Amino acid sequence: MRPAFTVLRIQKLKTWGAIAGSGKHNQRERETPNADEGRTTENRVLICQSEADNTALVKEAIGTQRIRKNAVLGVEMLLSASPEYFRPGQTEKAGEYDAHRLNSWVDASTQWLKERYGSRVVKAVLHLDEATPHIHALLVPLDDTGKLNCRSLFGGSRHTLSLLQTDYAKAVQSLGITRGIENSRATHQKVSQFYSIVGNDNAVKFPQPTRYDAPEMPSKLERMRDKELAAYARKAAQSGVAAQRAAVEPVISAIRKENTLLKTQNMNLKIANSRLAKENGVLQKYMTALRGLDIGTVLRRMFGARGPYQKDDYDCYQLSDKREVKTIGSHWHMGTEKRGKGAIDLVMALRGYEQRDLHQALGELGKTFGAEVVAGEYVGKTIERAQFEVEHAMGKIDRKSKISQDHSRQSGKSR
């Protein structure tokens, strides 16, 4: 069974016309080509502070404050999941869903909206009359002081939207729904583009069959001679062939177009797989280099630690919050609750990252030290370890030689 992924899209609404249009669409007050009119009554209003329309709700939330000319009045957020979650094993049955799975997802998504945005969410509507269940939430982007400030909520970078995707994924991960690939080269789509994906507008449209009109037969009142019947037969055959050719040519053209599209998609998939393979190889090399970073250097440069100072045969460092990190070689520990090996584990522990946040730890290390420094640190530490092992081995030889000499002297005296 294929995994189910979260879907989150946002769209900024900068005009009152856009606010009103969003409300008419969500309340099905205007024609919606993707919706089944027979199932519109199944739609539900999940969050709404009053019976007012979208425009009135947004104006009430904004109040009497002065609105900048380029201000974002509202943000429409679309929440959903891939069909594999709502109808496992039956993704081709558009419009169907498992009621228990639906209700669990609705409860988790609504709770997330309320906890993250509170009263900023003035309306949320669940649509069940389309191919896949989804929620439209209308938010008024007010900052902590009550001023319209979309940037304070959603930032102005792709990184902020990525964090938003991750946060929503955490809210529904207990349902078996996971986040899509982070930092992938997939482009972000707006809410308005969601319907073209669901409706498959990019698919090739095959022509409908056309009617064939046979030529008019000679009148029964006329004398039917062999010559006239032969002429009629020729004319009927020619018309039939022309009609058949006219009907077949668009189909052949459509099939060729579909074949070209599939070839293009297949080529893009191969290119994407090749890029992922290269990125994975680079990542493995990068991780190998990062693991060789000196623990003390990481503590000082990334966390402003003071040290080292000797304590209980360890090199110790004190963090700005007075926590103490004890190190010996590449191993480190903080009390009894946290311990590990290498710079990557250290950063993840100090930042409170989990395994899914590995890329963030790698990014911070790479940004701080840079690829060349990482390589230099790694080589340097490798040489130091090799030198230590050689010196340690030579020390063992010297000690063994001394013991042997002492033993020989003792044997000589006993004689």
Salt bridges, closest charged atoms under 4 A:
GLU42 OE2 - ARG39 NE 3.59
GLU76 OE2 - HIS136 ND1 2.81
GLU84 OE2 - ARG2 NH2 2.87
ASP129 OD1 - ARG28 NH2 2.89
GLU130 OE2 - ARG28 NH2 2.59
GLU130 OE2 - HIS127 ND1 3.68
GLU130 OE2 - HIS134 NE2 3.41
ASP144 OD1 - ARG120 NH2 3.45
ASP167 OD2 - ARG116 NH1 2.74
GLU182 OE1 - HIS359 NE2 3.32
ASP213 OD1 - ARG211 NE 2.93
GLU228 OE2 - ARG225 NH2 4.00
GLU279 OE2 - ARG185 NH1 2.15
ASP294 OD1 - LYS381 NZ 3.55
ASP312 OD2 - LYS326 NZ 3.46
ASP321 OD2 - ARG323 NE 2.78
GLU324 OE1 - LYS311 NZ 3.30
GLU354 OE1 - ARG356 NH1 3.01
GLU364 OE1 - ARG351 NE 2.85
GLU384 OE1 - LYS381 NZ 2.87
ASP406 OD1 - ARG409 NH1 2.82
